[in-house]
Amino acid sequence: MSSNRPIKSADPEHDDRRKHPRLRREERAVIRQLNISGEDVTVSKYYCTTVDISPAGVQIQTKRAFPLGEQVELTVNLEGHPSAFNLSGVTRWIAPSKGEPGYVLGIELITDNNISNWRRLFN
């Protein structure tokens, strides 16, 4: 179930450093990761759930750990929106999930042609 209420982290100083408020949204998402080995390129897909969203980033609940600094492609399906948001981002932090197996992953979104519709959600 989704709500559009701002949330705060457990660390008040961390909230002070954030440029944008976060909205708690538990929505379906897919992370696509490019795997390059010599001349071979494959794409791996990982199904996950958003924890919260902002104009500049997404927090994801995932069963797989991702390396820090890795560029990923992210598709987010928001309830009430007719089409998915296709975004690019970089993994900035990862932590073990509390209460369930897996990880919580912080993705900083990259400004590209696809991000303008995403940012309109927060105006």
C-alpha positions as a Markdown table, in Angstrom:
| # | Residue | x | y | z |
|---|---|---|---|---|
| 1 | Met | 0.0 | 0.0 | 0.0 |
| 2 | Ser | 1.3 | 3.4 | -0.9 |
| 3 | Ser | 1.1 | 6.7 | 0.8 |
| 4 | Asn | 2.5 | 10.1 | -0.1 |
| 5 | Arg | 3.7 | 11.2 | 3.3 |
| 6 | Pro | 7.2 | 12.5 | 3.9 |
| 7 | Ile | 9.4 | 10.3 | 6.1 |
| 8 | Lys | 12.5 | 10.8 | 8.1 |
| 9 | Ser | 15.5 | 8.6 | 8.6 |
| 10 | Ala | 16.6 | 7.4 | 12.0 |
| 11 | Asp | 19.5 | 9.9 | 11.8 |
| 12 | Pro | 18.2 | 13.5 | 12.0 |
| 13 | Glu | 21.5 | 14.9 | 10.7 |
| 14 | His | 21.1 | 12.7 | 7.6 |
| 15 | Asp | 17.6 | 14.3 | 6.9 |
| 16 | Asp | 19.2 | 17.8 | 7.2 |
| 17 | Arg | 21.7 | 16.9 | 4.5 |
| 18 | Arg | 19.0 | 15.8 | 2.1 |
| 19 | Lys | 18.0 | 18.3 | -0.6 |
| 20 | His | 14.6 | 16.7 | -1.2 |
| 21 | Pro | 11.9 | 15.2 | 1.1 |
| 22 | Arg | 11.2 | 11.5 | 0.7 |
| 23 | Leu | 7.8 | 10.0 | 0.1 |
| 24 | Arg | 7.1 | 6.5 | 1.4 |
| 25 | Arg | 6.0 | 4.4 | -1.6 |
| 26 | Glu | 6.0 | 0.6 | -1.7 |
| 27 | Glu | 5.8 | 0.0 | -5.4 |
| 28 | Arg | 6.9 | -2.6 | -7.9 |
| 29 | Ala | 10.3 | -2.0 | -9.5 |
| 30 | Val | 12.8 | -3.8 | -11.7 |
| 31 | Ile | 16.6 | -3.1 | -11.6 |
| 32 | Arg | 18.4 | -3.9 | -14.9 |
| 33 | Gln | 22.2 | -4.5 | -14.6 |
| 34 | Leu | 24.5 | -4.8 | -17.6 |
| 35 | Asn | 27.0 | -7.6 | -17.4 |
| 36 | Ile | 30.0 | -7.2 | -19.8 |
| 37 | Ser | 32.5 | -10.0 | -20.3 |
| 38 | Gly | 34.8 | -9.4 | -23.3 |
| 39 | Glu | 32.5 | -8.9 | -26.3 |
| 40 | Asp | 29.5 | -10.5 | -24.6 |
| 41 | Val | 26.9 | -8.3 | -23.0 |
| 42 | Thr | 24.0 | -9.7 | -21.0 |
| 43 | Val | 21.3 | -7.9 | -19.0 |
| 44 | Ser | 20.2 | -9.2 | -15.6 |
| 45 | Lys | 16.8 | -8.2 | -14.2 |
| 46 | Tyr | 16.1 | -8.1 | -10.5 |
| 47 | Tyr | 12.5 | -7.6 | -9.2 |
| 48 | Cys | 12.3 | -5.4 | -6.1 |
| 49 | Thr | 10.1 | -3.0 | -4.2 |
| 50 | Thr | 10.6 | 0.7 | -3.5 |
| 51 | Val | 10.8 | 1.8 | 0.1 |
| 52 | Asp | 10.7 | 5.6 | -0.5 |
| 53 | Ile | 11.2 | 7.9 | -3.4 |
| 54 | Ser | 12.3 | 11.5 | -4.0 |
| 55 | Pro | 13.1 | 13.7 | -7.1 |
| 56 | Ala | 16.8 | 12.7 | -6.8 |
| 57 | Gly | 16.7 | 9.1 | -5.6 |
| 58 | Val | 15.0 | 5.9 | -4.8 |
| 59 | Gln | 15.4 | 3.5 | -1.8 |
| 60 | Ile | 14.9 | -0.1 | -2.9 |
| 61 | Gln | 14.2 | -3.4 | -1.0 |
| 62 | Thr | 16.1 | -6.1 | -2.9 |
| 63 | Lys | 17.2 | -9.7 | -2.3 |
| 64 | Arg | 20.5 | -9.0 | -4.0 |
| 65 | Ala | 23.5 | -6.9 | -3.0 |
| 66 | Phe | 24.8 | -4.5 | -5.6 |
| 67 | Pro | 28.3 | -3.0 | -5.7 |
| 68 | Leu | 28.6 | 0.7 | -4.7 |
| 69 | Gly | 29.0 | 3.1 | -7.6 |
| 70 | Glu | 27.4 | 0.8 | -10.2 |
| 71 | Gln | 25.2 | 2.3 | -12.8 |
| 72 | Val | 21.8 | 0.6 | -13.1 |
| 73 | Glu | 18.6 | 1.1 | -15.0 |
| 74 | Leu | 15.5 | 1.2 | -13.0 |
| 75 | Thr | 11.8 | 0.8 | -13.9 |
| 76 | Val | 9.3 | 1.9 | -11.3 |
| 77 | Asn | 5.6 | 1.2 | -11.6 |
| 78 | Leu | 3.7 | 3.7 | -9.4 |
| 79 | Glu | 0.1 | 3.0 | -8.5 |
| 80 | Gly | -2.2 | 5.4 | -10.2 |
| 81 | His | 0.1 | 6.2 | -13.1 |
| 82 | Pro | -0.6 | 4.7 | -16.5 |
| 83 | Ser | 3.0 | 4.0 | -17.5 |
| 84 | Ala | 6.2 | 3.0 | -15.8 |
| 85 | Phe | 9.1 | 5.4 | -15.1 |
| 86 | Asn | 12.3 | 4.3 | -16.8 |
| 87 | Leu | 15.2 | 5.8 | -14.8 |
| 88 | Ser | 19.0 | 5.6 | -14.6 |
| 89 | Gly | 20.9 | 5.8 | -11.4 |
| 90 | Val | 24.0 | 4.9 | -9.4 |
| 91 | Thr | 24.1 | 2.8 | -6.3 |
| 92 | Arg | 25.3 | 5.0 | -3.4 |
| 93 | Trp | 24.7 | 2.9 | -0.3 |
| 94 | Ile | 23.6 | -0.6 | 0.8 |
| 95 | Ala | 22.6 | -2.0 | 4.2 |
| 96 | Pro | 21.2 | -5.3 | 5.4 |
| 97 | Ser | 17.4 | -5.2 | 5.5 |
| 98 | Lys | 15.8 | -5.1 | 8.9 |
| 99 | Gly | 13.0 | -7.6 | 9.5 |
| 100 | Glu | 13.3 | -9.6 | 6.3 |
| 101 | Pro | 16.0 | -11.2 | 4.2 |
| 102 | Gly | 17.9 | -9.0 | 1.7 |
| 103 | Tyr | 19.1 | -5.5 | 1.5 |
| 104 | Val | 18.0 | -1.9 | 1.3 |
| 105 | Leu | 19.7 | 0.0 | -1.5 |
| 106 | Gly | 20.1 | 3.7 | -2.1 |
| 107 | Ile | 20.1 | 4.8 | -5.7 |
| 108 | Glu | 20.9 | 8.3 | -6.8 |
| 109 | Leu | 19.1 | 9.2 | -10.0 |
| 110 | Ile | 21.1 | 10.5 | -13.0 |
| 111 | Thr | 19.7 | 13.5 | -14.8 |
| 112 | Asp | 18.8 | 12.4 | -18.3 |
| 113 | Asn | 15.9 | 12.7 | -20.7 |
| 114 | Asn | 13.7 | 10.4 | -18.7 |
| 115 | Ile | 13.9 | 12.1 | -15.3 |
| 116 | Ser | 11.7 | 15.2 | -16.0 |
| 117 | Asn | 8.4 | 13.2 | -15.8 |
| 118 | Trp | 9.6 | 11.6 | -12.6 |
| 119 | Arg | 10.4 | 15.0 | -11.0 |
| 120 | Arg | 7.0 | 16.4 | -11.9 |
| 121 | Leu | 5.6 | 13.9 | -9.4 |
| 122 | Phe | 7.0 | 16.0 | -6.5 |
| 123 | Asn | 5.8 | 19.5 | -7.6 |
